[in-house]
Amino acid sequence: MTTSTASPRRSPSTAKTSNLMVRVDLPSKQVIAHAARIRGVSASDYIRSVVVAQARREIEESRTRTILLTPEDQLAFWQALDRPAELTPRQKQLGRIMRGEK
């Protein structure tokens, strides 16, 4: 009976096949490292999981032409729509011209 000493193969979905280098400033790197420690993963694994998940959301949003907003962003959006716009004097003048007024 023989035993295999070869390391287990990674499945194609988990195999690391290419590199992506990103430069960040020191405060950003510290934030990333802190978030990774909270999750108990390496900074590379943290970045990979967050970036890939966000990229998938953005691809889906572009495919469906739907934007997903957090509850806070939804509230800010609706409040912005509810507030009337303040027109500049030039915009008011343009409005009068378009209505045929002097």
N, C-alpha and C positions, 0 to 999 in steps of 0.2 A: 504494500500500500504506500503510495507517495502522497506527500502533501505539497501544496503550492505555497511558495513564499512570495509570490508576486503580489504587489499591492493591488487592492481592488480598483477596477476601472470606474471612472466617473461616468455618469450618464451624460449624453450630449447636452441636456438642458442645464447641467451644473458645471460642465467643463469650462475652464477659463481658456478662451481661445485667442483673445487679443487684448492689448493694453490700450488704455485711454488715460492720458496724463492731463491733469488739471492743476493749474497754479492758483493758489488762493493767498490772501494776505494772512498774517499771523493771527489776528483776532478771529478770522473765519476758521482757520485751522483749529484753533483752540475750541471753538464752539462745536465743530464737527467731532473732535476727539471726545469732548464732554458728552455729546449725544450718543456717540458710539459706546462709551463706557456705561451709560445708563442702560442701553440695550444689551450690554454684555457681548458686543461684537467688535471686530476690528474697524478702524476708520474706513478701510476699503470696502468691507462688507456693508457697513452702514450706508456709505455713499451709493454703492451698487443697488441696494434695496430701495433707497429713497428715490434715486434718479430714475431707475427703470420703472418703478410704479408710477411716478409722475409722468414720464414719457408716454406710458400706456394710456393714462387718463387723457392726456392732450391729444393723442392720436384718435382715441374714441370720440372726444369732443369735436374734433375737426371732421371726422367721418359723419357724425350725426348732426353736426352744426348746432350742438347744444353745449352751453357753458354751465358747468356745475359750480355753484357758489356755496360757501359756508353760510350758516345762518347769520353770522355777523355781516358778511359781504352782501347777503340778500337784503338785510335791513338798510345798509348804507345805500345800496342801489335804489331801493324803493323810496327812501328819503330824498335822494338826489332827483328822482323823477317827480316827486311831489312838490319840490320847490320850483317856483317860476324862475326862469332865467332872467338875469339882469342884462338888458341890452345896452350896448355902448351907443353913444350918440351917432356914430357912423352906421350902426346896424338899424337904428331908428330911421335915419335918413334913407337908407336903402329900402326899408319897408314902405315909406311914403312914396318913393319913386315907383316901386313895384305896384302899389295900389293906384298910381296915376295922380297922386296928390302932389302939391307943390311944397 
